[in-house]
Amino acid sequence: MKELYAQISDWMDANPDGWCSKEKAMALVGCILAIRPTTVLEVGIWSGKSFIPMAMALRHLKIKGCIIGIDPWKAEASVEGIEGEHKKWWSEVDHERIFKQFTESLVTTQVAPWTKVFRCRSDEWPIPGDLLIDLAHIDGGHGDFAAVYDVTHLAARVRIGGLLWWDDLTWSTKASSMLPTLGFVELFRLDTGAMLQRIKT
């Protein structure tokens, strides 16, 4: 186990792009090691700072589980629903460079067999009819439309007893306020987000 955490820490140090802290990444990894999920979903991959560590945990377990990742890596999607300096930054950052860096990491960390990556917006992804999620990490578009879509269409697919990391709680308070109505209870907060568990439908 120590070797896995050391590998993740080394990879994160070598890949500075992105905002996921080591504490948050290790919390997500710990959840995977504890619940041994079949299906993990991440919306908003960006540089892979949370996606790659979770995939490394699945690789470590050597189970048939996989992590599904959704991200358009497109400026027009990144700026939707935001204003000011955040909008300026997202409109100017090199999305193709980040995407290339992420896809290279899938190879160097040897996690590709445990991953399914879709380059699209979450509302463009054809949701499988039988999708049931054990662990979801949702950190996609922060505008109300994107965030509400992710709650109603993806968080709603988390199984009873499953876990949801909802990032940036204050970006869309409309979406965040919907989580209790879906049966989610907050377990703890970390950085800008919170880990929740679904206890009822």
C-alpha positions as CSV (number, residue, x, y, z in Angstrom):
1,M,0.0,0.0,0.0
2,K,2.8,2.4,0.9
3,E,4.3,1.8,-2.6
4,L,1.0,2.8,-4.3
5,Y,0.8,6.0,-2.3
6,A,4.4,6.8,-3.0
7,Q,3.9,6.2,-6.8
8,I,0.9,8.6,-6.7
9,S,2.7,11.2,-4.8
10,D,5.7,11.1,-7.2
11,W,3.4,11.3,-10.2
12,M,1.6,14.3,-8.8
13,D,4.9,16.1,-8.1
14,A,6.0,15.5,-11.6
15,N,2.7,16.8,-13.1
16,P,2.0,20.2,-11.5
17,D,-0.9,21.3,-13.8
18,G,-4.3,21.1,-12.1
19,W,-5.7,21.9,-8.7
20,C,-6.4,18.6,-6.9
21,S,-4.4,18.5,-3.7
22,K,-2.6,15.4,-2.6
23,E,-4.9,15.2,0.4
24,K,-8.0,15.1,-1.8
25,A,-6.4,12.7,-4.3
26,M,-5.4,10.3,-1.4
27,A,-9.0,10.6,0.0
28,L,-10.4,9.5,-3.3
29,V,-7.8,6.7,-3.6
30,G,-8.7,5.6,0.0
31,C,-12.4,5.3,-1.0
32,I,-11.5,3.1,-3.9
33,L,-9.3,0.8,-1.8
34,A,-12.1,0.6,0.8
35,I,-15.2,0.0,-1.4
36,R,-13.4,-1.8,-4.4
37,P,-15.8,-0.2,-7.0
38,T,-16.9,-1.6,-10.2
39,T,-17.7,1.7,-11.8
40,V,-16.1,5.1,-11.0
41,L,-17.1,8.2,-12.9
42,E,-15.2,11.5,-13.1
43,V,-16.6,14.6,-14.8
44,G,-13.9,17.2,-15.4
45,I,-10.6,15.4,-15.9
46,W,-8.4,18.3,-17.0
47,S,-4.8,17.3,-16.3
48,G,-5.8,14.1,-14.5
49,K,-4.7,15.1,-11.0
50,S,-7.5,13.1,-9.5
51,F,-8.3,10.7,-12.4
52,I,-4.8,9.2,-12.7
53,P,-4.5,8.5,-8.9
54,M,-7.9,6.8,-8.8
55,A,-7.0,4.7,-11.9
56,M,-3.7,3.8,-10.2
57,A,-5.7,2.5,-7.2
58,L,-7.9,0.4,-9.5
59,R,-4.7,-1.0,-11.2
60,H,-3.3,-1.8,-7.7
61,L,-6.4,-3.7,-6.8
62,K,-6.3,-5.7,-10.1
63,I,-10.1,-5.9,-10.2
64,K,-12.4,-5.5,-13.2
65,G,-13.5,-2.1,-12.2
66,C,-13.0,0.9,-14.4
67,I,-13.0,4.7,-14.2
68,I,-15.0,6.6,-16.8
69,G,-13.8,10.1,-17.5
70,I,-15.6,12.9,-19.3
71,D,-14.0,16.2,-20.4
72,P,-14.3,18.2,-23.6
73,W,-10.9,19.9,-23.3
74,K,-12.5,22.8,-25.2
75,A,-12.3,26.5,-24.3
76,E,-15.9,27.2,-25.2
77,A,-17.0,24.6,-22.7
78,S,-14.6,25.7,-20.0
79,V,-15.8,29.4,-20.1
80,E,-19.6,28.6,-20.1
81,G,-21.3,30.1,-17.1
82,I,-18.3,31.9,-15.6
83,E,-17.1,35.5,-15.8
84,G,-14.1,37.8,-15.0
85,E,-10.6,36.5,-14.5
86,H,-11.7,32.9,-14.4
87,K,-13.2,33.3,-17.8
88,K,-10.1,35.0,-19.2
89,W,-7.8,32.3,-17.9
90,W,-9.9,29.4,-19.2
91,S,-10.2,31.1,-22.6
92,E,-6.5,31.5,-23.0
93,V,-5.1,28.2,-21.5
94,D,-3.8,25.6,-24.0
95,H,-6.4,22.9,-23.8
96,E,-4.7,20.7,-26.4
97,R,-1.4,20.7,-24.4
98,I,-3.3,19.6,-21.3
99,F,-5.2,16.8,-23.2
100,K,-1.9,15.5,-24.7
101,Q,-0.2,15.6,-21.3
102,F,-3.1,13.6,-19.8
103,T,-3.2,11.0,-22.5
104,E,0.6,10.5,-22.1
105,S,0.0,9.9,-18.4
106,L,-2.4,7.1,-19.1
107,V,0.4,5.3,-20.8
108,T,3.3,6.2,-18.5
109,T,1.3,5.1,-15.4
110,Q,0.1,1.9,-17.2
111,V,-3.6,2.6,-16.2
112,A,-5.2,2.6,-19.6
113,P,-6.8,-0.9,-19.2
114,W,-8.8,0.5,-16.2
115,T,-10.0,3.6,-18.0
116,K,-12.6,4.8,-20.5
117,V,-12.2,8.4,-21.6
118,F,-14.7,10.4,-23.5
119,R,-13.8,13.8,-25.0
120,C,-17.1,15.6,-24.8
121,R,-19.3,17.6,-22.4
122,S,-21.2,15.6,-19.9
123,D,-24.5,16.5,-21.5
124,E,-23.2,15.1,-24.8
125,W,-22.2,11.8,-23.3
126,P,-24.6,9.0,-24.1
127,I,-25.4,7.7,-20.6
128,P,-25.7,3.9,-20.6
129,G,-29.2,2.8,-19.6
130,D,-27.8,0.4,-16.9
131,L,-25.2,2.8,-15.5
132,L,-24.9,2.4,-11.7
133,I,-22.0,4.3,-10.1
134,D,-20.1,3.3,-7.0
135,L,-18.0,6.4,-6.7
136,A,-18.4,9.7,-8.6
137,H,-16.2,12.7,-8.7
138,I,-17.9,15.6,-10.3
139,D,-15.9,18.7,-11.1
140,G,-17.2,19.7,-14.5
141,G,-18.7,23.0,-15.7
142,H,-19.4,25.4,-12.9
143,G,-22.3,27.3,-14.5
144,D,-25.8,26.4,-13.3
145,F,-26.8,24.6,-16.5
146,A,-23.8,22.2,-16.4
147,A,-23.8,21.7,-12.7
148,V,-27.6,21.0,-12.5
149,Y,-27.3,18.6,-15.4
150,D,-24.5,16.7,-13.6
151,V,-26.6,16.4,-10.5
152,T,-29.8,15.3,-12.2
153,H,-28.3,13.0,-14.8
154,L,-25.1,11.7,-13.2
155,A,-25.1,12.1,-9.4
156,A,-28.6,10.5,-9.6
157,R,-26.9,7.3,-11.0
158,V,-24.9,6.8,-7.8
159,R,-26.1,3.6,-6.1
160,I,-27.5,3.5,-2.6
161,G,-24.4,3.4,-0.3
162,G,-22.2,4.8,-3.1
163,L,-20.1,7.9,-2.7
164,L,-20.0,11.3,-4.5
165,W,-17.3,13.9,-4.4
166,W,-19.0,17.2,-5.3
167,D,-16.4,19.8,-6.0
168,D,-16.6,23.5,-5.7
169,L,-19.7,23.6,-3.5
170,T,-20.1,27.4,-3.9
171,W,-19.9,27.7,-7.7
172,S,-23.5,26.5,-8.3
173,T,-25.4,26.7,-5.0
174,K,-28.5,25.7,-7.1
175,A,-27.0,22.4,-8.0
176,S,-25.4,21.8,-4.5
177,S,-28.8,22.4,-2.8
178,M,-30.3,19.6,-4.9
179,L,-28.0,16.8,-3.5
180,P,-30.0,16.2,-0.2
181,T,-33.2,15.8,-2.3
182,L,-31.5,12.8,-4.0
183,G,-30.7,11.2,-0.7
184,F,-27.1,12.4,-0.2
185,V,-25.7,13.2,3.2
186,E,-22.4,14.9,3.7
187,L,-19.5,12.9,5.3
188,F,-16.7,15.5,5.3
189,R,-15.4,18.6,3.5
190,L,-12.0,19.1,2.1
191,D,-10.5,21.9,0.0
192,T,-13.5,23.4,-2.0
193,G,-15.6,20.3,-2.1
194,A,-17.3,17.6,0.0
195,M,-17.6,13.8,0.1
196,L,-21.2,12.6,0.3
197,Q,-22.9,9.2,0.6
198,R,-26.2,8.3,-0.9
199,I,-28.4,6.7,1.8
200,K,-31.7,6.7,0.0
201,T,-33.4,7.5,-3.4
